[in-house]
């Protein structure tokens, strides 16, 4: 009897030995109730709000043009700078979260989100629009978005369960997109852009409260010897890893695709004579079907090589965009494109984050994925800015669409040969030699 109680006690302790957070994530076989934890639930809630609010920014472009007379390029610059600042802030936000805990970073991001949205509502010049939607909201997203939460959740579950857990969190962003984009559309239609932004700011305030549920710090787990590894050593190790360079380069393409389409797809659809509601529903369908795509990525990611799945996703994006370009733009084709691209929208995120955690371990995963995500946001900046600039010059987004097709093919090739073997630092820790891949089956 005493032995049974001792085993039960050790089992309960195992639920908190990775992050120090209250967790119900089991260490045995997979099941629906085994990923229920404070960390995962709160992470999903924050991502639902953060991703859902951000996904509706593209709906404001045409209305702000009509209200202010600003050009597409001027408005797009704000969203482009947002992607840039989000990326530049991400490695720092990840490093701070790794060192001091995710809760503080998420709370600060939530506060900045509220301030940025309120400033957007009162912006009286293109410069103020860029500062509010670009600088402030961009830094807010660095603290209250996928990268910080994914690294925290990734540390709270075992390696075999990690892809599915990361897929669940990513799917929450898509659920937010599906739920909040139509809401944003209705807010704009009934109250105008100012009232819509005020309401979104109130929603963002909830993230500050939710951040309390993710106040844990990183712990050592998964058998990685990283306790003595400095931040500089972690960056040097990653920089010299060929797979990390491939992953970072490929994620640039993901950012280009996602940011360009999230910002300019509604206007592209309107330019072909369709209602702005069609563009809103296309974005909503992207969010809805990315729930399936993200969960599918998590499911298959625990069973197949992650690099292979990323190759399939990038190649599939290029094919979907190609078909969309050569077919007439109708309500049916626009909505079907939303379905198709939604299946591959953010499915790359849990797989990319999973590669980082698998190869380098959990200790510096927030900072390392932040570096990869910086590349993603540089791509996002280029996609949004180039789309707006070329539209003002040519009256069409077609050139950027074709660039997106070509970049997808390049990314598919890059991910095919990524080495996902976990690094074994035990050799380096004993004889001072560089770490070598751990070929043991995990």
N, C-alpha and C positions, 0 to 999 in steps of 0.2 A: 504493500500500500504506500509506504513511504517512498519507495523507488518510483512508483507511478506518479506521485505528487512531484517528485524531483524532476522527472522527465517532463511533466506538464509545465513546471516552472521554467525549465530551460527552453521549452518550446515557445512559451510566452515571451521570454527574453529575446529569443531569436527574431521576434517581430519588430524589435526596436534597435537591433545591434548595428544597423547600417547607417542610419541618419540620426538616431536619437529621437525620431518623431513617432507618435502613436500610429501604429500601422497594423492592419489586419491582413496584409499580404502574406499568403502562405508560402511555404518553401517546398511544397509537394506538387501534386499534379494540378494542371490548370483547370479552373472552373469559374463561372460568373461571379461567385461571391469571394473569390480569392484575390481579387485586385481592389477590393473595397477598402480604402484607407483614407485617413484624413488628408494626407498629402495628395493623393490622386483626385479625390472629390473636389477639394479646394482648387487644385490646379485646373481641373476641367471647368469649374465655375468662372475663374479669372479669365481663362482663355476664351470661354464663351462670350464674355463681355468685351474683352479687348479685341479679339478677332472680328466679332460681329459689328462693332462700331466702326472699326477701320475699313471693313469691306464695303461700307456704304459711301465712302468719300467720293467715289466716282460719280455718284448720282447728283452731287452738288455742282459739278462743273458747268453744265448747260445753264442751270438756274442762276448761278453767280455771274456768268457771262451776261445773261439778260438783265440782271439787277444792277450790275456795276459797269458794264461795257469793257471789262478786262478781257484780254485775248485768251485763247485756249493755252497758248504757251506760257503766259504769266500765271495762270491758275495751276497748270501742270507743274510748273517749277516748284510750287509749294509742296506738292505731293512727292516730287522727285527729291527735294531736299529732305523731306521726312524720311524717305527710304535711306538716304545717305547718313543722316544723323542717327537713325535707328541702328544702322550697321556699325558706324564708328563708335557708338556708345556700348554696343553689345559685348565686346571683349572685356571692357572695364566692369560692366554690370555683372557679367559672369564671374569674373575674378573676385569681386566684392561678395557675391552670393556664395562662392566656394569658401571664402574665408570667414564671413560673418553671418551667413544664413540668408536664405532667400526672402524671408518675410520683410526685412527692412527694405530690400531692393524693390520688391513688389509694391510696398506701401508708397515709397517715393515715386515710383512710376505712376501709380494711381493718382496721386496728387498732381503731378505734372500733366497727366491726361485731362483732368478736370480743368486746370488752368488753361491749357492749350485750346480746348474746345470752346471755352468761354471767350477767349481772345479771338478765335476764328469768327465767332458770332458778331464781334464788334469791329473786325478789321475794316479799316476805311481806305486802305491803299494796297496795291500789290505787294509792297514791301512788308506791311503788317501781316498780310496773308501768308507770305513766305516764312516770316518769323514765327507765327502762331502755328500754322499747320505743318510747317517744315521743321523748324528748330525745336520748339517746345514739345509738340506731339511726337516728333521723332525720338527725342530723348526719353519721353514717357514710354514709348513702345520698347525701347532698349531695356527698361526695367520691368515692364509688365506685359511680356509677350512670351512666345513659345520657347526661346532659347533658355532662359533662366528656369522656367518651369519644367521643361523636358529634362534638363540636367538633374534637377532635384528629384523628379519622379524616377529617372533612370537609376539613381542611387538607392531608391527605396525598394526596388524589386530585384529579384535574382536575374542573372544574365539570360536564362532561358525564357523568362517571362517579360524581359525588357521590351522587345519589339512590340508585343501586344499592348503593354501599358503605354508606351509612347504613341502607338496608333490610336488608343482611346483618347488621350489628351488632344492629339491633333484633330481627331474627329470632332471634339468639342468646339474647336475654332470654326469648323465647317458648319456645325449645328447653329452656332451663333450667326454665321453669315446667312444661312437659310432663314433663320427666325427674324433677325434684325434688319436685313436689307429691305424686305417689304415694309417693315415698320418705319424705317427711315424714309422710304418713298412716300408713305402716307403722311408722315410728319411734315415733309416738305410741301406736299400738295395742299394740306389743310392749314398749316401755320407759317409756311415760308421757311427759308434757310435759317433765319435767326432763331425762331422758336424750336426748330428741329435740333440745332446745335445745343441749345440750352437743355433740352430733354436728354440728349445723349450725354451731356456732362453730368447730369444727375445719375444716370446709369453707371457712368465711370466711377462715381464716388463709392459705389458698392465694392469696388476692387480694393479700396483702402482697408475696409473692414475685413474682407476675406483674407487679406495678406497675413493676418494673425495666425491662420491655420497652417502657414508654411514657414514657421520660424526656426526650423531645425538647421543644423550645420552638417557639413560633410563628415562622413566617417570612413574608415578604411574597411573595405570589403572586397568580395569577389576574388580574393587571392592575389591582388596586385600589391607589389611592394612599392608604394608611392609616398609613404609617410614622410620620408626624408627628401623627397624630390622638390626642388624649389620651382617657383614659377618660371624662372629663366630656363632651367633645365628642361621643363616640360615643353616650353616653346621651341627650344633648340631640337629636342627629340622629334617633335612634330614636323618642324621645318625640313628635317633631313629624311623624313619618311615619304617615299614616293607616292604612296597611296593617299596620304594627307594632302599633298599638292594636287593630285588628280581630283580628290573630293572637293577641295576648295575651288578649283577652276570650274568644275562641273556645276557647283551650286550657284555660280555667277549666272549661269543660263536659267536656272530655276527662278532666280530673282527677276531677271529680264522678262521672262514669260508672265509670271504671276502679277507683277506690278503693272506691266503694260496693259494686260487684259483687264485687271481690276479697275484701272483708271479710265481706259479708253474704249473698252468693249461697248458700254452703253451708248456713247456718242457715235461709234462706228455703226451700230445698228440704227440709230436715229438718222444718220446720213444716208441710209438706204431707204428712207421713207417710212420707217416703222415707228410705232408709238414708243415713248420713253418707258412705258410700262413693260414692254418686251425686253428692253435692256435690263430693267430691274429684276424681272423674273429669270432672265438668263443667269444673272449673278446669283440669284437665290438657288437656282438648280445646280449651279456649280458647287455651292455650299452643301446642298442636300446630298448630292451624289459623291462628294468628297468624304462624307461620313462613311459610305461604303468603301471608298478607295482607301482611306486611312486605316480603317479596321482590317481591310483586306491586306494592306501592306504589313500591318502588325502580325496578322495570322501567317502569311507566307514568309515574313521575315524571320520567324522562329523555325522555319523549315527549309529555307533555301538560302543560297548565298546572296547577301544584300546587294553586292555590286551588280549581279545579274539582274535583280529586280529593278534597280535604278536604271540600267540600260534599257529594259523593256519600257519603263515609264517615259523616259526622255524620247525614245523612238516613237512611242505611241502619241505623245504630244505633237511631234512634228507631223505625223500622219493626220491627226485630227485637224490641225490648223490648215494643212494642205487641202484637205477635202472641203473645209469651210470656205477657203479662198476661191476654189474653182467652181463651187456651187452658187447658184443665185441666193442672195440673202433674203430669206422670207421669215415669217414668224416661226414656222416649223423648223427650218434649218438653224435659226438662232437658238431655239430652245434645245434642239438636239445637240448642238455644239456645246451648250452649257452642261448637258448630261455627260457627254463624252469627255470633255476637258475636266469636268468635276471629278471623275473617277481617278484622274491623275494630278489633281490640283496641288494638294499639300501631302500627297502620299510619299513624296520624296523626303519629307522632313523626318518622320520617325526612322526611316531607313538610314538617312545621312547621320542623324544623331546617334543611331545605333552603332554605326561603323566607328564613330569617334570613341564611344564608351567601350566598345568591344576591343579595340586595338590598344587604346591608351589607358583604360581604366577609369574609375569614377572620380578620383580625387580632384583633378583639374578639368573635368569634362565640361563644366560650365564655361570656363575661359576658352578652352580649345574649340568648342562648338561656336562660341562667340566669334572667334577668328574666322571660322568657316562661314558663319552667317554674315560677317562683314562683306565677304565676297558676294554673297547673295544680294545684299542691299546695294552694293555698287552696281550690280546688274540691274536691280530695280530702279535705281536712279537713272541709269542710261535708258532703260526701256520707257519710263514715264516721260523724261525730258525729250528724248528723241522723237517719241510719238507726237507730243504736242508741237515740237518745232517743225517737223516735217509736215504735219497737218496744216499748219499756218502757211507753209511754203507751197505745198502741192495740192492741198484740199483733200487729202486722202491719207489713210493709215497703211495703205497696201505695202509700201516699201518696208515698213517695220514688221509687218506680218511675215513677209518673206525672209527677213533677217531672223525672225524667231524660228522659222522652219529649219534654216541652216544651222543655227546654234543648237537646236535640239539634237540634230544628227551628230554634231561634234561632242556633245555631252554624253550621248549614248556610247560612243566609241571610248571616251575617257573612262567611264565607269566599268567597262567590261573587264579590265585587268587589275582592278584594285585589290591589293593584298589585305585581307581582313584578319590575318593571324595575330592573336594577342601578343604584345611585347612581354618578354620574360625579363624582368629587372633583377631577378635573383643573381644572375651571373654578374651584372654590373655592380651589385651591392657587395659582392664578395671579393672581386679581383680588380675592380675599377675599369673594366672593359665596357664598351658600349653595349646597351641592352640588345638582346636578340629576340626574335619571335619565339613565342611559346607554342610548340607544335602539339602539345597535349590536347586531347579532345576535351572540349568544355561543354 
